[in-house]
């Protein structure tokens, strides 16, 4: 059987734009739900026509804020996906959700629509931090939504942002240990980064947003790994921690460089050695759907060298690392890494190579971007 696919569906709308967010998200006073359901179904059908006989191993509804989607739309997209592709046994269907009371009220309907995993954007366990991050929910509202999610879905993950201005080691240790008492099997723990084009970037440029010292950020990162490992949810990727067996199967498809298709405004895809990219602005996406029957802006064939480099960029984020021999066979590229750089970094304890298997060590994860730049040919 041909290898399964992952499907990503992007819902671009949010109630408000968070100051740290550089995702393709848009605030609109009104959304024509019928028109959007029709458009997404058409975009999905187009991708299915290009990838027949590839059962889906996972579906991920991202955004934006996909928990703002009507459950009927979610159900229609899941039903269409199963009809077009078929589902691999045990398919994982994840939806990102904001922990507002309005959205939590839909969790039961979303579960009945077929969603079996939710990723909840708690982001912080402190009301002042939530206000700083521009979140619309309070801590009490967020924790109530977490309770509702755990009752509705088979699997629940939630996000936290740390390395916030002024956050001490003790502050983060207390927050993270509290988070680990909530009983979820997966946590996504991200350091606050200042992304170009965001409100935080503008504040940083003016000097009104304090920056976290890199050495302090490194200490926070090491503390995070130590605490989660001790709790039985070790890091399996730079920012993701899970009890063994509870890793995000959808995201593992990205990191292991499996094929995935992307549907919706701004969605990326990697399928059949081709990179696809859809129009980002919602109105432009709808116009493209009406004109072409799909939202694709560009499709580019990926050279073997590009595929090899992308696979390394993604795979070395994982604690499991990459099998260079397998990757060379799949891409037909034999010279994948700079052997001299690998040897030098191994001497410093930043990478480890065992035969054809290469991985970045926990110490190396602190400087992953620099390692990738040195290692990848």
N, C-alpha and C positions, 0 to 999 in steps of 0.2 A: 504493500500500500504506500502511496505517496505520503511524504511527511506532512503532518497537520500544519494548519495555519493558526495564527492569532489575529484577532480582529479588534481594531481600535475605532471607537465612535466618539467624535468630538462634539460636545454641546457648548457653544461659545458664549453663553449669556451668564451674567452675574448680577446680583442685586446692587453691588458696589465693587469698585476696583481696589484691591488691597495695595498698600503703598510699596510692598516688596515684590509684587507679582509682575513677571514679564511673560506670562502665558498669553495665548491668544484668547483673551476674554473681553467682552463688550457689555456695556450697560445700555439697555434699551427700555423705554417706557412701556412699550407693548411688543409682544411676540405673537405672530400669527401661527398658533400651534398646528393647525391643520396643514398649512403650507410647509412648515418645517418638517412635519412627519413625512409628507409626500416627497419632499426633496431628499431627505436622508435615506428613505427607502429606495429612491431612484439611484442615488450614489452607491448604495450598498449593492444593488442589482448589477451595476456596471462592474464593480470589482469582482463580483461572483462570476461574471461572464469571462473574466480573464484568468481565473484560478479554479477551474472545475476539478472535481474529484479530490479536493483537499479538505478533509473534515476539520472543523474548528476545535482547537484545544482550549481556547480561552476567548472571552470577549471582555473588553474594558471600556466602560463609559467614562470619559474624562472631560475636562473643561478648563475654563468656565466652571459652571456649577451644574452638573448633570442631575443632581437631586431636585432641580427646578423643573425637569422634564415631567410632563404628565405620565403617570404610570402606564396609561394606555399606549403612549408612544414607545416607551421602553418595551412593553410587551410586543408591540407590532414589529419592532426591530429584531427582537430575539426570535420571534416566530419566523420572520423572513430569513434571518441568518440560518436557522435550522433547515428551512425549506431549500435554500440555495446550496448550502455546503454540506449539511449534516453535522452532527456533533460527535466528537471523540468521547469515549467513555469518561465520565467524571469531569466534564467540562467545567471550568471555573468562569463565572460571570460576575465581574466586579463593577461596582458603581461608586464613584467619588461623591461624597455628600458633605454638605455643611451641617453643623449641629444646631440648627435653629429649630424651634418648636414646630414651625410650619412645615419644614421639610421632614422632620422626624415623624410627623403624623402620616406621611406617605410611605413609611418604611414597610408596613405590612403589605400594602398594595404592590410595592416594588418587589418584595419577596415572592408574592404570588405571581408576578409577571415573569419570574425566572431568575432574578438576581440572587446569588447565593453567597456573595462576599461583598462587604462594604468597606470603603476606605474613608474614614471620618476625619475631617479637617479641624481637630480640636486646636492645634497650634500652640497652646499654652495653658497652664493650669493656674492662672493668676489673672484677675480682672484688669489690673493696670497694664499687664503685658498684652492682654487681648486688645485693649484700647490702643496701645502703642502700635500694634500690628494692623490696626484698622479693621478688626473682626467685628461682625455685627452681632455675635452672640456673647452672652455672659458665661462665666464658668459654670454656674448652676444649670443654665440652659444646656450647655455642652455636655455636662455629666448626665443630665436626664436623657439627652439624645443618645448617649453611649449606652445607657441601660436599655432604651428602646431598641437600638440596633442589635444588641446582644440577644435580645428576646426574639428578634425577627429573622436574623440571618445566621447561617451556619458558621460563617467565619467573619471576623471583624478585625480591622487594623485601624490605627489612628496615627496622625502626624503630630509631631511637636517641632517647634523651631527653637533652637538654643543659640548660645553665643550672642545673645541680645546685649545691647549696651548696658554696662553696669552689672551684668549677671556674674556672680562669683561662683567658684567651684562648689561651695556649700549650698548656694541657692539652687544650682542645677542638680546637684546630687539629691537634694530633698524632693525637687520636682519630679525627677526621673524615677526615684524609688516609689513615689506615690503613684506614678503612672503604671508602674509594674504591678501594683496591687489590684488593678482593675480587671485582670484576668484575660486580657486579649493575648493571642498567640503570635502577633506580628506588630512591630512598631516601625514607623519611618521617622527618623530623627535627623533633621537637617540643620546645619549651621546657617545662620542668617548671612546671606550674601547680598551685596549691593549690585543689582543688575542694571545695565544701561537702559535708559528710557523710563525708569520707574520714578515714583515720587520720592522714594528714599534716595535715589541717585541724585536727584535735584537738591535735596536737603544736604547730602554729603558734599556736593560741589560748593554749597554755600558755607560749609563748615558748621552747620547747625545739627548734624547727626553724628554723634560720637562713634568712632570706629573701634571694634574689638582688636586688641593687640594680637598679632599672629601667634606669639608664644602662648598667650592665655587661651586662644582658640585651640591650639594643639593640646594643651592640658585638658581642656573640656572634651575634646575628641577621645583622648586616651581614657578619661574617666568614664565616658559613655560606653566604650567597648568593655571596660572592666566590669561595670555594674550590670550590663545586659548579659554578659557571659555568665556571671555569677548567678543570675536569675534564670538561666537556661534558655535565653533568647540571644544567642551569639550573633554577631554581625555576619551576614553572608554576602553583603555588598557594602560599599562605602557608607551608605546612610540607612541601610535596611537591616533589621534584626528580627529573627524569628525562631520559634521553637522548631527543631528539625522536623521537616515534613510540612511546615506551614508557610514556607516561602511563597511569594507571589509568582505563580506559574506564568502569568502573562508577562511580567517584567523579566523573568528569566528567559523568555523567548527573545526579548531585545538583547539582553546581556550575553546570551549564547549565540547571538546572531542568526536566529531562526527567521523564517519568512513571516511577515505580518502585513496586513493590508490596513490602510487608514481611510476612514470615511468622515466627512464633515469638514467645516471650515478650518483651514490651516493644518489638516491632518497629514502626517508623513506616512509613507509606506516603504517597505523593502520586500519586493516579491519578484521572483523570476529574474534575479540579477539586475533589477531595475529599481531606481528610486523614484517614488511619486510624491508630489506635493500639491495640495489643494489650495484654492484661493482662500485667503485669510479673512478678509472683510465679509461679514455675513451677507450683506446686500450683493456683493460681487459673486459670492458663492451661489446664491439663489439665481442670479442672472445666468451664470454658467450652466446650472442645472436645466433651466428653461431652454437654453440655446443648444446645449450639447448632450444633455441627459446624464451628465456627471460634473463634478466640481474640480476636475484636475486642471491645474495651472501648468505643470511641467512634469515630464517623465524623462529620465536620463538613464541610459545604460551604464552600469557600473563596471569599470575595468576590473580584472582580477586583482591588480595591485590596490585599488581603492577598497574593494571588498575585504581584502586581507587586512588593510590598515584599520578599517572600521571594526572588523571583528576583534582585533587586538585592543582597540580603544575601549570597546564595550566589555570584552571578556576579562581584561585585567582589573576591572572594577570589582570583580567577584573574588571572594576569598578562595574559591576553588581554582582560580586561574584559568589557563588555556592549555590545550594540547597542541603544540606547534606542528607535530607530524600530521594530525588529523586536519588541521587548518591548511597546511600546505597541500594536502591531497584534495581538499574541497575547493580551494581557490586556484590550484595549479601554480602557485607562487612558492618557490623554494626558499628564497632569501627573505625571511619575514622580519627578523630582528637584527640589531647590531650586536654581534656576539661579544665584541670588546666592551661595549657599554653594559651588557648583561653581567659579564664577569666582574667589572669594576663595581657595579651596584651590589652584586652578591657579596663581595668582600666587605662592604659596608653594612650588610644585613638588611638591605632594602628590597631585594628580590631573592627568590630561591628557584633554582632550576634542578629538576630531577629527571634526567633523560630528556625527553621531548616536552616535559611538563614544566611550564613557567608560571609562577605566581608572585604577586607582590606581598611582602610581609606586612604585618600590622604596623611596623615602624615606617615602612615604605608608603602605606596608605596616607600618611600625613603629608607626603610630598608627591602624590600620585601624578599630578599634571606634569611635573618636571621629569618624573620617571618615564612617562609615556613619550614625552618629547625626545628623550635620549634613546629610548629602546627601539621605537618603531622606525623602520627604514622608510 
